[in-house]
């Protein structure tokens, strides 16, 4: 039964069940024999995550590709899975424990805590999988993977151990982004820079060999800092080597106030003579730029913070080295254990008291925060595990240079190369419990054993020590080392886990069964396409490229498609603080998944951000309704599927025209998807479905379908059913639920059984191309559209019929006008259709192809009143454009306004300019023809 109304809420769950029962998304389902493979690995969402608009966009576009290639008969695998999300998951479970009033993570101990995390995952984790399923993502859910499942954990162990034995993973002391709340290193992607209203504090550092006098600038050098507390770890002052003010000081020393340490004044281009005083304090252990300056000039690294970002001076050997312990005793007593921000206040006050404070300026600057902890991140000097990314980067860059992997759009290659060519060692260790524990064991002599399992470590350690080996927790092992017990050697395992980006770097091949040489690995690797956002080109794409090239000697993907950001309707970046976050789940509740999917695809133009607006989603829900109603109209008029219908044998002009337009739509949709121009494909199927088929074709064939039973009617009925099938196929990758439902209904109403579900139906092939029929009908449609437009712009009342006069018509134009006069009069509300050599007076004119279409306005409108109305509207628009031009030429406006506001003004101007052109044309039409 064909329901009267389209109801996405009822249809979509039912169709999901149909696909699930048919196992429609399994790898290879619906493929032709000896089919070419097509594979995509899903960017694994966090197991803690919920579907946001970025997920919705990316997974919609992947699904368009997957459904398209599946319908082309390929052996398709869309590999799904989730990421264990180290910090996020640990944080969720710790919060849950706190809410329950239970023990803390450390009170529970590692083993019990991890059991609780696994319990949480089983009960609550992975909700996003159901949300992706609701979106219509046609992944092979039977192959669902998790970055900490048994197979992927085996891959992680294998990679770590092999890289270590190859000298490509090592332990080193370097600066990392340190989160003082979670007590772990974090990646750059987990750091969020925020604009903070702070202070720029100017300190006077006395020059060695001179008696400090705050009134005499020759006795000191002034440095400026936003972080006064780090001065305790200063080991140098940098000035630009070409700065004439300081050239005589390069190579001399300054005295660090409060501390008394001599620190060298070095010449380094890092210092900007135009910024501040031109002299900068160098704290190599607490600033990434300072770390590099320190390396260049061999400055000491003095860490003055502990893991909680509190000052640690007592028993700090690096800080106390070379200092008079008695002289700094009061400083140590005052600051040791103090929070970094409390220490900041104390130091500024003490420096002012001693005359070392020159000035304090209000200063707005960027401060890095942990995106989950919400606290300022501290550059922290610590021992971590690193991958020699530079060694791995070479083959990964070659794959892109040689076009074995191509970026779309191509401009993202530059971003990829810029980062890869300047790549730094990759910190892969995290001070967490949830994750892949690093397979490294430590012995009492500092020896590190890296192996896949304890049994392998035991063998290696017993050979190394010539004694039996036992294993213990870190604290127990350290205690045993202190006792220097005789007997067995005690080892402990590294407590840290690997960065989640380490396991996800293996995703394209670990999910296919590597390190085993599985049939899936041979069949689907390298994968065909990776679709992802530009913000993780560094963190994920580049690392997958490096790992794939190193371990399989093949690039992991043929194409990397970089999609744009999803912003709000005004072009602003979505954020909870702005209150402009658009929830895809809410949009699906209101309008259905198909409407949301089509909106995202229709706006996914390469290189342009997607501006999502509720009205657009509603508009595409209306599009779905339009197709539903047109298909129902066809059903009510007995347009049944005829298995014997051959489109090439169609005889009527209307049939051959619509079949030709369907063929052209197929070519446009196909070309768009193949070129990753999803918006072009969506626009093509939208235009054909709504405008060409639902509007023009249905209107043109209504008289025939409602007329007597003739050969022409029977052909139109078969043609209509055939074209609906073509529409359903072309639209399926974008609106899978609606199209699968209509595919089933139209078959039932026609009394036939489909060979397959629509998800496995074959993509339309090249069909009829009849240029003559297309030219004839398209001329008539252009003429009608032109008349409708002129009527609207000239304010002709809808109740009045107008004469249509065509000037310059050829013989074939006259034949077309005669043949379709009834349709033209009906569709254009025309009293008559005629041809003439000259245009009638006071006629509105427009050009259609080679002819001029005239609409005599005398008697239809008050020409003088209409001219006056249009002139007022024209004047208003000109004033609006002048105001916008004034803003866009105002430098102060451009400096203060955000990018979204400026772009909004430009768009308003463009809209006003377009309207202005149309108004001027309408005014010209009112003048008597010459």
N, C-alpha and C positions, 0 to 999 in steps of 0.2 A: 504494500500500500504506500502511496506517495503522500506523505504528510503535507499539509498546506503550508507550513512554515518551517524554515531552517532553524534547527535547535542544536547548536554546537554542544551544549552541556549534556545532551542526551546521546548525541552521535559519537563524540570523541571517545568516551570510555568503552563503548561497545566495539568500536573499530579497533581499539588497542587490544581488546580480548580476542578479536578475530585474528589479528596478526600473531598474537602470542600462541594461540592454539595451533596455528599453521606453522609455527617456528619460521616465520617469514624472513627473519633477519639473520639467520644462521649463515656463516661464511659459505659462499658458493650457492646459496639458495636461489633458484631461478636462473642460474647461469647456463649458457649454451655449452655444448660439449667442446672440450679443448679451448675453453674461453681464456682470454687474457685476464690476468689478475688486476684488481684495483684495491688498494688498501690505505686506510687512514688509521692512525692511532689517536685516540681522543686526548687532548691535553687534560691530564687527570685532575679533576677538582678535588679540593680538600675534603677528607672524610667528614669534617665538621661543617662543611659549607652548606649554603642554601642557594638556590638558583637566583643569580642576579642578572641584570640586563646584558652584561658582557658575556656571561655564559650563554644566555639565550641567543644573542647574535651569533657567536662563534659556532654553537652547535646547530643552529638553523642552517648556516651556510655549509657546514660539513654534511648535514643531512641532505641538502639539495644536491650536493655532489654525489653522495652515496646512492641516493634513490635514482638519480639520472643515470649513473653508470650501471646500476643493477638492471635498469630497464633497457639498457643497451646490450644486455646479455653477458656482461662481464662477471667474473668470479670475484665478488665483493666481500671484503672484510672491513668492518668498522670496529676496531678493537676498543672496548670500554675499560674503565678502571678508575680507581680513586687513589689519592695520595694520603699517606699517613699523617702528614701535617704536624711535624714534631712539636713546635711550640704551641700551636693552636689547640691540639688535642690534649696535651698535658695541662694546659691552662683550663680547659673545659672540665676535665676530671678533677683537678685540684679545687676549682670553684664548687663543684658538686659535693666534694668531701666537706668543704668548709660549711656549705649550706646545711648539710646533714649533721654538723657538729662532730664529725668523725676525726680521726687522727690525720695529721699532715702527711705529706708524701714521705718526708724523712723519718717520721715516727713509724710509718708502716714498713719502710724498707723497700728496696728496689723490686724484689721479686713479687711481694704482695701488691705493690702499687701497679706494676705492669699487668698483673692478673685483673686488677680493677679496670684498667684501661681497655683491655681486651673485652671485658664484660660490657663496658660502655659501648664499644664499637658494635658488639653483637646486638645490643638492645636499641641503640639510638643512632649509631653512626651510619653514614651513607644515605641519609634522607634525600640527598640531591639526585641519587640514581632514579628514585621514583619520580622526581620532578622533571628530569630529562626524558623519562619515558612518557610523561604527560605532555611534554613539548612535541613528542613524536619522533624522538631520536631513534633511528633504526639501527642501533648497535647490535652486535651479536652478544646479547647479554649472557649467553651460555658460556662465554669465554671471559667473563668479568674478572679483572685482576685487581690486586691491592699491593701497594709498594712494599708491604711487609708480609706478603704471603710466602709460603715455603719456597716456591720457585724463584720469585724475585729476590728473596733473601739470599738464596744460593748464588744468584748472579752477582749481587752486591759483594759478597765475600770473595768470589772469584776475581772480580775486577780489582778490588782493593789489594789483595795479596799479589796478584800479577804485577800491578803497577808499582807496588813497593819493591818487589824483587827486580824490577826493571829500573829502579832508581827514580821513578816518576812520582812516587808518593814519599814524603819525608816529614820529619818533625822539625819545627823551627820556631824561634821566638820573634814575633812580629806584632805590629799593631793590628787590632781588629775592632770592628764595631761591637762594643760591649754593652749589654743591657743590664744595668745594675739592679733591676727588679727581678728579672728571670735568671740572673747570674749565668749568662751564656753569651757566646759570640753569636751575632746574627748577620744575615746577608744584607747587601745594599738594598735589595728589594723590600726588606722588612724595616727599612729606615724611612721615616717620613719627615721631610724638612718643613718646618713651620716658621712663619715670620713672628719674631718676638721683639717686643719693645724693651730693650736692655740698655746697657751703658758701655761706653768706650772709655776705659780708664787709662790715663796717661801717667806712667811712672818714670821717676828719675833714677837711672842706674849710675852710681858713681864710677868714674874712670880710674883704673888702677894707677897708682903713682901720684894721684892728686888728692888734695884734701877737699872732701865734699862740702860744697857751699850751695844751698838751694837758691841763693841770689846770684850765683855765678855759673851761667850755662857752660862755661869751658871746663867745669869740673864733673860734668855728667852727660849722659846721653839719654834722650827721652824715647821710651817705647810705649806703644798703645796696645791694649788687650781688652777683649770682652770676657776673658776668663782669668781674673787676677789670681785665683787659687792655684793655677798651674805654674806660677812663677817659681814655686818651690822646686820644680823639676827643670828649670831653665839650665841649659848648658852652653848657650851661645846667644849672640845678638847678630842679626844679619842686616847688612846695608847693601844697596846696589853698588857694584864695583865702579860704575861711572858717576856716581853721585858725588859731586865735588865737595859737598859739606862734610863727608865722612871718609874721604880717601885716606887721610892721614891716620885715621883710627883703625883701618883694616889691619889685622894681625896683632893688635894690642888687646888688652883685657879690660873688661868691666868687672865691678864687684857686685854680686847679687845681693841686694838689700835683704835684711833680716837673717840671711843665711851666711853671708861672708865668703861664698865660693867665688873664685876667679873664673870668669867665663869669657871665651874668646869672641872678639868682634870679627865677623867673617864677611867677605865680599861675595854676594850671591844674587843672581838675577831674580830670585824669588821675591826679593824686596822691591816694592814699587815706590819710586821716589815721589810720585804724585799722590800717594795715599798716606794719610796720617803724617807722621814725622819722617817717614822714609826709613825708619829703623824698626825692626820687629824682633821681639823676643823669640828664641827658639827653644821649644820643649819637645825634643825628639820622641819622648815616650808618651806624649799625650796629644799629638796632632799629626795627621797623615802627611801634610805638606812639610811640617817640621822634621818628620822622620826622614824624608828624602833629603832635606837640607843637611840633616845630621849625618846621613850616610856619605854625602859628598865631601863633608869637611871632617869626618871621623870624630864627631862630637859624642860625648857619653850619653847613654840612655838612662835616665833616672825616673823610675815609676814611683809616684808619691800617693797613689790611691790603692785601696784594696778592692775586692770584688764588689762591695756594696757602694763603691765610689766615695768612701770615707777616707780622710787623710791618714796615711800610715807613715810615721816618721821613726818611732821607737823601734829599735832593732832592724831598721831599714839600712842594710849595709851599703847599698848604692848611694843613698842620700847622705849617710854619715861619713863616707870615705873622704878623707882629706880635711874634715872639719874638726874644730876644737869642740869636743863633746860638751865641755862646760859652757862654752859660749852660746851654744844653741839649746841648752837644756830648757830654758824658759819657753822657747819657741816650740820645742817638742811637747812639753807639758801642756801648752795652750791648745795646740792643734791636733795632736795625735788622737785619732778616733772621731774627729769632728766631721760632720757631713760636709760635702764639698761646697754647698751654698752657704752654710754657716761659716765655713773657713774663708769664703770669699769676703764676707762682711768683716770678719776679724782682721784679715790681711789689709784691706783697704783702710780700715780705721787706724791700724798700726802704722802703715806707710804714711798716712797723713800726719800722724803724731810725730813721726821722725823726720818729716820734711821731704819725703820721697814721692809724695803725691803732687803732681802738677795740676791736673784738671780732670774733671769727669764730664763727659758729654752724653746726652741722651742719644741712643743709637738703636735703630731698627735693623735687625739682621736675622739671617736664617739659622735656626738651631735644629739639629737632627734629633728626632724622637723615635722611640720604638713604636712601631705601628700598633702593637698589641698591648704593650705595657703602659704606653703613654708617658714614659719618663724620658728625660734627655739622655741620649746615647753618649757613652764615653769612649773615645779612642783609647784602647787599653793594651798594654804590652804584656803578652802572655804566650805560653807555649801551646801551639796548635799543630794539627796535621794539615799539610798542604799538598796540592797536586801541581806538578810542573806544567802548567797550562801552555806555556810558550812552546814547549817541545811538541805538544799535541795539536797546537793550532795550525801548523804548517799544512798538513794534508787536508785539514778541514777547509782552509782557505783555497787550496788548489781545486777542490771539488766545485767551489762556486766560480772561481776564475775560469775554469774549463767548461762551465755551464752544465756540468753533470747534475748540479742542484741549482735551480733558478728561483730567485725571489720575485714575487709579484705583490705589489708594484716593484719594478726593478730598482727604484731609488733606495730601497732598504738595503741593498748590497753595500752601499757606502757606509751605513751605520754598522753593519756587520764587520766590514774590513777595518773601520776606524778602531773598533774595540779589540778585534783579534790582533791587529798589528801592535797594539800597546797593552797587551794582556798582562795581568799581574798574576802571581801565584794564587791559586784558588784555595781558600781556607775551607776545609771540608769537615772539621770537627765542631761539635756543639756540646755544651755542658748540660745535657738533658738526659732523661732516662728513657723516654719514648722514642724509639728509633732503632736503627741498626747499630748495635754496639760495636765499636771499633775492634777488629781482631788483632789486638796488639797486647803482649804481656811483657811486664817489666821485671828485670832481675836486680839483685842487690848491687851489682857492679855497673848499673846503668845500661846494660845490654837490653835491647828491645827485640822481642821475637814476634814476627808477624806471620801468622799461619791461619789456615782455615778452621782448625779445631784444636782443642786442648791436647789431643793425642799427638798431633804433629808438633806442637810446642814442646811437649814433654820430651820427645825424641831429640829435637834440636837442642833443648836446654841441657839435657843429660850429656850430650856430646860436648857441648861448650864447657860445662862445669866439671864434668867427670864425676858427677855425684847424682843421687836421686833427687827428684823434683816433686814438690807439692804445690798446691794452689790455695790461695786464701784471698779474702777481701783486702782491699788496699790498706786499711788501718791495721789489720792483723799482720799483713806482710811487713809494713813499715816497722811495727813493734818488734817483729822477729829480727829484722835487720839491725835494729838498735841493740838487741840482746846478743847479736852475733852468735846465735846458737850453732852448735856443731850438728852434724847430721845433714838432713836434706835441705836443699835450697828452696826457699819460698818465693813464688812468683805471684804477681797480681795482674789482673786484666785492666786495661784502660777503661775508665768509667764513662768516658764520653761516647756519644753516638755520632753518626754521620749526618751531615746536612741533608735535608730532604732532596735538595737539588742533585745530590750525588746519585741517589737511586733513580730519580726521574730522568737523569741523563742517559740511563740505560733503557728507557721505556720502549723505544722502537724495536729493540731486539729481545729484551728480557721478557716482554709480554708474549713473545712468540716461541718461548721455550729455551732460549740460550741460557746456559752454555751447552745444552744438548743440541745436536743438529737435527731439529725436529722437521717434519714435513711442512709445518706452517712457516717455519723460518725460511726454508728453501722456496716456498711458494709466494710469500707475501713481503719478503725483505729483499731489496729496499722498498719502503712504502711509497705510495704514489704522491700523496699530498700531505703537508702539515698545515693546518690552519690555526693561527694564533695571533696574539696581540703584539704590537711593536715593543711593549715594555719588557718582554722577556726574551728578546732576541739574544741578549747577553747571557741571562741566567739559565735559559733552557735550550734554545735553538742551537746556539754555538756549542754548548756542552754536549748535546746529543750528536752534533756533527763530529766533534772531536772523538767521542767514545766510539761512535759507529765506524769511523775511519780506522781507529786504532785496533779495535777488536775484530772487526769483520772485513776490514779493508774495502768497505763500500760505504758510500754516503747513505744516510738513513732515509732520505726523501728525494724525490725527483723535483718537487716544487714546494716552496715555502710561501704560502699565501698569508700576507699580513693584513688583517682587517683593521678597521678604524675604531675609534672610541665611540661609545654610545653616550650622548649628552642629553640634557633636557631639551625641551622644545625651543628654548631661547639660545641653545648652544653652550650653556654653562656645564662644567663638569659636575657630575652628581656627587653629593656628599651628604651625610646625615646632618652635619652641622648647618648646611644651607637649607635642609628640609626639602630638597628637590629630587630625592631618590624616587625613581619610578620602579615599582615592583612588578616583574613579569608575571608572577603568580596571580596578583590581583587583576592584571589585564586579561589573563587567560580565564579567570573566574567570570569576568564581565563579558568578554567578547569571543572567547575561544582561542585555542592554540593556533589554529589556521590563520586567524586575523593577525595575531601577533607575529607569526612567522613571515607572513607576506609583507607586513610593514617593514620588518627588519631587512628582508631581502631587497625590497623595492628601494630602500634608502642606502644600501651598501655600495655606494659608488667608490671606486678606488681613489684613495688619497683624500677622502672627504669624510669628516665625522658624521655619525648618524644622530640626527636630532629626533628624539622620540617624543611624540605627543599623543595624548589619549584620543584626540580627534582623528588622527591618522589611523589608529587601530580601529576605531569605530567605522571609519570610512571603508576599510578593507573588510570589515565584517559585513557592511552593506554590499560590497562586491560579491561576497560569498552568497548573500541572500539573492542578489541579482541573478547569479548563475543558477541557484536553486529554482527560482521562479521561472526562468527561461526554460530549464529542463522540464519542469512541471507543465509549462505551457505546451512544450513539444509532446509530452506524454498525453495530455488532454486532447491533442490533435492527431493522435495515432501515429506519431513519428516513431516507428519501431525499427530496431536493428535488423537489417537484412544481410545475412552472412554472404549472400551472393552479389551484393552491391559492388560494382566496380566504378570508382570515381572517374576513371579515365573515359568511361562510356557515357557519362552524364551528358544530356543534350541541351537542357534549358540554360539560358544565359545566367539566371540567378544561381543555379547549382554550380555552374562552372566558375562563376565569380567567387562564391564563398569557398569553394574547394581550393581555388588559386590562393585566396587570402589565407586560408588555413595552412597551406604549404609554405607561404612566405613567413607566417608566424612561427612555424616549426623551424625554419632556417634561422630566424632571428633568436629564438629561445636557445636553440642548440649552440649557436655561435657565442652567445653571451655566457652561457655556463662554461663552455670550453675555455673561454678567455678570462674566467673569474670576474666577469662583469655582471654580477648578479642583478644589479639594478636595471641593466639593459634588458636582461631576460624577463624580469618581472614586468617591466613596462610593456614589452612586446606581447606577452600573454594577456596582460590586463587590457591593452588597447583592442586586441583582437576579440577577446571575450566580451567585454562590456560594450565597446563602441561598435565594432564591426558585426558581431553576431547578435548580442542581446538587443541592441538598439536598432541598427539598420536592417540587418537580415530578417529579424523577427517581424519588424514593421512591413518590410517589403513582401514577405510571404504570407502574411495574415490573410489577405483576400483569397489567395490560392488555397490555403489550408481550410478556410471556412467555406470554400466554394464546392462545387459538385465534384464527384469522383472522376478524375481524368488521369491520363498518363502523366501529365505535368505534375499533378498533385502527388501522385504516388512517388515520382522521382524526388520531389521536394521533401516528402516525408522521410524517404530513405537517406537523402542527403543530410537532412537535419540531424537524424540519429547518428550518422557517420561522423559529422563534424563535432557533435557533442562528445563522442568518444575521443576524437583528436584533442579537444580542449581538456578533457579529464586527464589524458596522458601528459600533455604539456604542462598542466597546472599541478600535477601530482607531487613533484619534488617540493613545491612551495606550500601547497595546501593538501597534505596527504589524507587527512580525515574526511573532509568534505568529498573529495574526489573518489576515495575508496567507497564511500557510502553511495554516491550516485552511480558508480560503476556497477554496484550490486543491484540497485533499484532499477536502473534502465534495463538490465538483463532480465530481471524478474518480470517487468512490465512487458518486455518483448517476447517472453516465453522461451528464452534460450538459456543455456548454461555456459558461463564463461570458461575458457580453458584454464585461466589462472586468476588469482587476485590481481588487482591493478598494480600492486607493488612489484609484481613479476611480469606484468604485461610488457610487450616490446615497444620501445620508443618509436614514434612515427617516423617513417622513412620519407624521402623526397617523393612528392606526389604531383598532381596535375598543375601545370603552369599554362594558363590560357590568358595571354596578354590582352587579346581583343575583348573578351568578356569582362576582364578586370577593368580595362580602360573605360568601357561603356558604363558599367554600374558606378564606378568610382567618380566619373564625371557627374552623374546624376546626384550622387551623394554630396559631392563638393558644392554643387549648385544649391541644393536644399540647405546645406549648412551655412552657405554664404548668405542666402536670403534670411534665414533665421537670425544670423548675427546682425545683419543690417536692420532688420525689424527691431531687434532689442536696442541697438545703439541709437536708432532714430525714434525710439519711444512710440512705435506703432502699437496701438491697442491689440491685444490678442484676439479680441472678438471680430476684428475687421479682416476681410480677405483683401489681398493686394494683387494687382496685375504684375506679371513677370515678363519683361521684355529682354530678349537675348540679342545682343548686337555682335555681328562678326561671325555668326554660326556657319560652319561648313555643311556640306551635304550630309556627312555622317552625323554631325551634331544635330541637324534637323531631324534625321531619322531617329536618333536616340530620344530627342525631346517628344517626338510624336509617339514613339513606342511606350514611353514611361510617363506620359502626361498625367494620367490618373494618379499615379503614385506621387508625382511632384506636387500636384494640386492638394492632395491629401496631407502630405508631410510638411509642405511649406505654407499651408493656408493660403493658397493662391486662387484668385478668381479666374485667371486665364494664364496661359503660357503661349507666347508668340515670339517671332523673330522679326528683326528690323535692321535697316542699314544705319539708323541714327538713334541716339538715346533720347527718350522723351524729356521734356523740360521738368525741372525740379525733381529729378530722379536721383536716388541714392545708387551708387554704382560700386561694383566690386569685380575683380578679375578672377575668372575661373578657367584655368588652362589657357586656351587661345581665344576665349570669348569674354565679352563684358556683360555682366548680368545687371540689369537695371530694375529698380523698384520705384515707380512714380509715386511721389509722396503727396502730391496735391490731393486734397480731400481726405487724406489719412491722418495728417497731423497739422497743427497750426504752425506753419513754418517759422514765422517770426518769433512766436513764443518758444519754440524748440531751440531756435538759434540763440535766444537770450539765456535759456536754461543751460545750454552747453557752454556758453561763454562764461557764465558764473562758475561753473564747475572747472573750466579750464583755468580761470584766474586763481581759484582756490588751490588747485594742484601746483601751479607755478610758484605760489607763495610757500607751499609745503616743501617743494624741492629747494627753494632758496634757503629756507631755514636749515634743512639738512646739510646743504652745501656749506652753510656758515659754520655748523658744528664740525664737519669733517675737515675744514680748512683751519680750524682753531687749534693751535698747538697745545694749549693748556688742556682742552678737552681730550685730545688724543693721548696726552701724557697720563691723565687721571683715569680715563675710562678703560675698563677691561676689554679684552679682545672680543668677547661676546657682544658687548654693547656697541662697539664700533661696527662689527659685522651686521648687527641688527639694523643700524642706521643705513648702511649701504644697501641692504636688502629692501628697506622701505623706499629708498630713492629709486632703485631699479623698478619696483612695482609701480611707483608714481610715474616714472618716465614712460613705462609701457602704456599705462592708462592715458597719459598725455597724448601720445601718438595716436591712439584710437579716437580720442576726443576731437583732435584736429581733423582727422579723416572724416568723422561724422559731420563736423561743421562744413567741410568742403562739399559734402554730398547735398547739403541743403541749397547751395547756390545753383542758379539756373545753368543748365548745360550750354556750353558755347558751341 
